[in-house]
Amino acid sequence: MTWGLFALFFLALGGFSLDGLMNQLNNLTTRYVIATPPRVASFKTVFAVAHVILSAGLIVLRRGRIMPPARTQGDPRHG
């Protein structure tokens, strides 16, 4: 789901068109290929932090589906 959010982000940057999406990805790829090693390391750090934040947000939002509520041990009125 986090990869889908990244794709949605680039799709939104491209004006929700396939041509715009491809232009944004081309721009990212071109800049990544010509970047110096410190800039590549910085990009990887930013990407990793964004991925962790998106993952944590999705886990929090979907916690009910990931971990269903625990079942109780019998009827609470009867102990």
C-alpha positions, 0 to 999 in steps of 0.5 A, a space after each residue: 500500500 505504501 508503494 501505491 501511495 508513492 505512485 499516487 503522489 507522482 500521479 498527483 504531481 503529474 496532474 493525474 495523467 499518464 503523461 504527467 506521471 511519466 514526466 515526473 518519473 523521468 525527472 526523478 530518474 534523470 536527477 538521481 542518475 547524475 547525482 553525486 554520492 552524498 546526494 544519493 545518500 540523502 535521497 535514500 534517507 528521505 525515501 526511507 523516512 517517508 516510507 516509514 512514516 507512510 507505513 506507520 500511518 497505514 498501520 495505525 489507520 488499518 489496525 482494526 483489520 490487522 489485529 482484530 479485537 481480542 475475544 473475551 473469555 465467556 460472559 462478563 456477567 458470570 465471571 
